[in-house]
Amino acid sequence: MMIIFAIPVVWILLVSTVDGSQDTITRYICPKNFHLVGKQCYHFSDYVEQWAFSHFYCQLLNSSLVKIETNREQKLLRDFVSFHNQPAFNKSERWIDGTYDWKQGKWKWGSTGELVMDTPFTKRNIGEDFKWSCIALDGNRKNKWSARKCIEKKPFICETPSNIYVEFRLYDKKKKKFNITKCTSGKPLSIQEERKCTKLLGTPGNNEPANLVQKPSPTKPTRRNIDTWVCPPLMVSLGNRCYSFSDKEATFEEAHFECRKNKSKLAIIRNKAQDDNLRRFLNNFIEKQPRWIGALYDWKSDKWKWALTGQPLTYNGIPASVLRNTPPEAFEWKAIFMDPKMDNQWNTDSQTKKKRFICQVKAKAVKKFGRGLLRPPQATIRIIPQSRS
């Protein structure tokens, strides 16, 4: 989890639902001296280092040398570097995270030890002796990968996730009533608006004498104290719940105690709104991994229950197809996880299987009395009803 720096770059994505009942505004924010490319943040050094020193320098920036694991990321990064307005910027070779493990004869990502899955080089590199070699983007060859000796000094590229701020605005369609001021504004009206004005005023538009035109009495806007929800460090606010998403795997029992050790609990989802918020976040902003939540099957009572409280589930997000095709006895010693293969709907698996998990605490409500008094969390989802016009 990265440290929040100054905010030089903000990228905003606005998505509206078809029925206009919800808007989602997503901001991706990068630390100082990082550039936003896609949804990731990149630092392009203007000085040169050996690969090993580049690796440690990125760590000082709470980042790592860039891992390019998809063709899309390769294209985004290559295009950004190629079209940058400084000629020297795109002509140089730059270190990325790949390094050669000569004992195994395989290329790996230095920060994780994971294998580089795609063949990184062109025919030009085949047959070379890669011992003590690392991977660089070659600006003179359209930023394709090249093998270079790790002791060479080059600029480098660091990578870190962007900070995410998500805001869902929900609109109550019942409150979207036709405004009578449109009838008296003198502006052209559509046929549908004329009909509504006829019902309200007896005649369309502003054709009645001034003394017969009905004008709404002016009202003073009411001032409200808006609640905001504050989460502990390293937790994500979704509505009035705070969640943390583990980066390690554990059995259901181990996950339960890991959450308790951090003064939280395995996630308890009480209703569809909480489930939808969590699924929306997992589908868009978290790596696709199955994750335990806090429910397990009590075979004695033949019911699904929350492990922490022993209470039966009042809301069950397991799809009907899973329940219909599985006999009750098959659920013995099973618990519930959110399955990315099913759009993060609930699914069941043995409690002894190791998966990542979701911990939860309740957010604290705080009154806002001014701007800038609270430090924003790393990722936030707020549900804001539309104010009346």
N, C-alpha and C positions, 0 to 999 in steps of 0.2 A: 504493500500500500504506500502510495507516494506522499511526499510532503507538499503542501499547497504553497506555491510561490505567488508572486504578483501575477495579474491576469492580463496579458497583452493581446490574446487572441480569443475570439468567441465565434463559434460557428453555430448557426441556428437552423434547425430543420422544423418546418411547420407542416403537420399532416392533419387533414380534416377528414372526419368520417363522412360517408355518403349522405347520411340523414342530417348532418350538421349538428348533431347532439353533443359532439365532443371534439375538442382540439387538443393536439399534443405538441408541446413546444419542447424541443430538446437542444440543449447547449453543450457543446464539447469545448472544454477550457484547458489550455496548455500552460505549463509553468513558464517562467521568464526564460527567454533565449531558446525556446522550443517552438517549432513550426507545426501547425495542424495539417496533416496529410491524411485524407480519409477521416477516420475516427481515432487515429493514433497521433502521438506527439513525437517529433524528431528534433534532435539537436545536431547541427552540422558544424563540426569544429573548424576553426580557422587557423589551427596550428597542427603540427604533426607529432606523432608518437609511434613507438613500436606497438604491435598488436596487444601485448600483455598490458602495457601502460594505458592503452586506450580502454581496455576492458575495465581496469580499476578506476579510471577517471570517470567513466559512465556511472559506476557504482556511487561515486561521490555526488553525482547529480541525481541520486535515487532513480537510476535507470539502468539499462544494459545496452551493450552493442546490439544493433538491430538484427532480429531474426526475420528472414523473409521466407514465409512458409506457404504462401499461396501465389498464384500467378497474378491475382488482382493486386495484392500488396506490392509485388515486384513492379507491375505496370504503373501504379500510383506513384511509387517512390521514384522510379526511373523518369516518369514524365515530369515530376516536380523538380528533380535535379537538372534534367535536360533543358527545361524552359525557364530556369532561374535567370534573373537578369544580369548576373555577374559572370562574365566569360570564364574567369579562373575557377569559378565554383563547379562548373560541369565538365571541365577538362581533366580534373585531378582524379586519382584513384583514392577510394575511401574504404577503410576497414569496416567490415560487418562482423557478425558474431561467429561465423563458421571457422573451424580449425580442424586440422587433419590428425586423427588418432593413428599413428604409424604402427602401433602394436596390433590393432584390430584391422588396419588397412581401410578405415572408413572415415568419412567426413561427419563431424558432429557440431552441434551448437555449443559453444564454450560455456554459456551461462547455465545451461541445464543438463548437458551431457547427452541430450537426445540426438538421434541420428538425423542427418539432413536427408529427407526422403526423396526429393527430386534430384536428378542428375544435374549438378550445378554448372557444368562447363560445356563448352562447345567442343567440336572435334579438334580444335587447335590445342587443347590441353590433354587429350587422351594420350596415355603412355608416358606422361611426365613423372618424375620422381617427386611426390608430394610431401616427403618427409620434412618436418618443421615448417610446413606451409599453412597459411591462413587465407581466408577469402576476402577479396576486395572488389568493389564495384569499379569498373574501368570506364572512366568518363570518355576516353578516346574511342571506345567501342560501344557507344550507345548504352553505357552503364550495364553491360553484361558482366557476369562474374568472372574473375580471374584468380588464379592461384599465385600467391606471392609469398616470399620468405617472411616469416613472422617478425624477424628482427628489422625489417625495413621500416622506415619512419614514413607515415602517411597521415592525412586527415582521417577522421572517422565519423561514424553516425551513431548517436545514442537514441534509444527508443524508450518511451514510457507511456502507459495508458493515459488518456485524457480524463480529466474530471468531468463527471456527467451531472447535469442538472436537468431534470425532467419535470414538466408541469402539465398535468391534465386539467383541462377546463371543461366541466360538465355543464350543460345547459338544460334547464327545465323547459320543455316545449310548451307546457301549459302557461308559462309566464310570458311567452312571446305573443302577446295579444296585439292586435292592430292598434296603432297609435293614432288617436283622433286628430293630433296636430297635423298629420299629413293632409287631412281634408281641408284645413284652413291655411295651408302654407302658400297656396296659389301656384304650386308647381304642377306640371302635367301628371295625371294619374293613369294607371293602367285600368283596363276594363274591370278586373277583379277588385282593384282599390276603389273604383267608382261605385261598385255595388255595395261595398262595405260602408262607404261614406253615405250612400243613400239610406242604408239601414240606420246609421247613427244620427244623421242630420236631416233626413227627409229629401235631400237633393245632393247630387254629386258636386264635388269641388267647392268653390267659394262664390257661388252664384247668388246666394241669399243676401238680402240687405245686411249691413254690418251689425244692426241691433239684434238680428235673429241668429247670427252665427254663434254656436256654442263653443266657448273656449274653456279648456280645463283650467282650474285655478292653480296658480303656481305653488309648488311645494318646495320646502327646503330639504336638501339632501341630509339624511341622517348619518351621523358619524359613528362608526363601529370600531370596537377594539378587536382586531383580528388575532386569533390564536395561531401560533406557529409551533411546530413540534421539534424538539431538540433530542438528538440521539447521543449516546456515548461515543467516544472516539472509535474510528474504524468501523462504524456501523452505518447502514444505509437506511434512510427514512422513506418508507412507503406508507402514505397516509399517516395514521397515528401509531404505527408499528415500526420498530427498528430491527433490521436484519443484518446478520453477517453471514458470508458465504465462504465455507472452509476451502482451503486449497490442498487439503490432505484427505485421504480416505480413512474410513473407520467402520467397524460393525455398528449396528443400531445401538447396542449397549454402550460401546465406547463413545459414540457420537453424543449420547445422552449425557455422559459424565464430562465430556469435553465442554459442552455448553454450560453445564452447571459449574464447572471450574472457572468459567469466565463470567459467572453471575448472570447467566441467561438460561434459556431453555430451548429444546428442540421446537421448531416452529409449530404453533397451534393455529389452525385456520378455522375461524368460526363461521364464516359465511362466504357467499359467492363473490362479493365485492373484494374481500381480502384475497381470495384465491385468484381473481382476475388481475388484481394489481401485481401480485407476486409473479404470476405466469407472464404477464406483459413485460416485466423487468427481466425475467430469466430469458425470454425469447429474444430480447433485443440487446441486452447489455452484459450478459454473463456467458462465459464459455459453456458450450453444450455438454453438461455432465449430469448424470442422475444424482439426486440429492435427497437424503433422508429428511422427512419431517417427523413430528412427534407422535404419530399414531401407530398402534399395533393391534393385532387380533387377540381377543380374549376367548379362547376356545371353550372355557367353562360356561360362560354366559352366551356364547355364540354372537358376540358383538365386537365391533371395532371401537376402541377407546383411546383417549389421550393418555400416554404412558405416565406423564407427570401427575395428573389429577385423578386418573381412573374414571373420568366421566365419559359416557358414550358420545359418539360424534353426533352433533345436531346438524351438521352439514357434511355430506360425504361427496368428495370430488372424484371418486373412482367411477370411470365410465360404466354405463349400464352393460355394455358388451362384455367387460371384464367380469362383472358380478354374475351375469347371466350364464357365462360359459365356464364358470369355475364352481365346483361344489364346495360347500362350507368347510368340509374337513381338509380341503387342500390349502386353506388359509392358515392352518395351524403353524405357529412359530414364524409368522410373517409380519412384516411391517410395511408402512406406506412410504413411497418415495415419489418425487416429481420426475417424470420420465421425458427427457428431451425428444425421444423418438415419437412421442405422442403429443407434441406441442406443449410439453410440460404439464400434461394432465397427470392425475394421480395413478400410480400403479403399485403392485405389491411384489415383494421379494423376500427371501429368507433373511431373518435378522442377522445371520452370521456372515452375509455377504458384505464386502467393504465398498462403501460409496462415500462421496462427499456429502456434506450435510448443511442444514440451514439453522442457525441459532436466532433467537428472537427475544427482545425485551419490549416493554411498552414505552413509547416515547413520552417525554415530559412536555406538558402544555405550558407555553410561555406567552405572555402578552407582549405585543410589539408596541413600544412607545417611541420609537425613532429608528432611523435607518443606520445600518452599519454597526449596530450594537452586538449582533450575534455573528459568529463566524459560520459561514454556510458549510453544511456537511459535504462529503465528497460526491455523493449522489443523492438526489432528493426527488421524490414524487409527491406533489401536493394535489389534493382534490379541492377545487375552488368552484362553488356554485356561482352562476352568473348573477350579478347585481341587477336589480330592477332599474329600468330606464325611467 
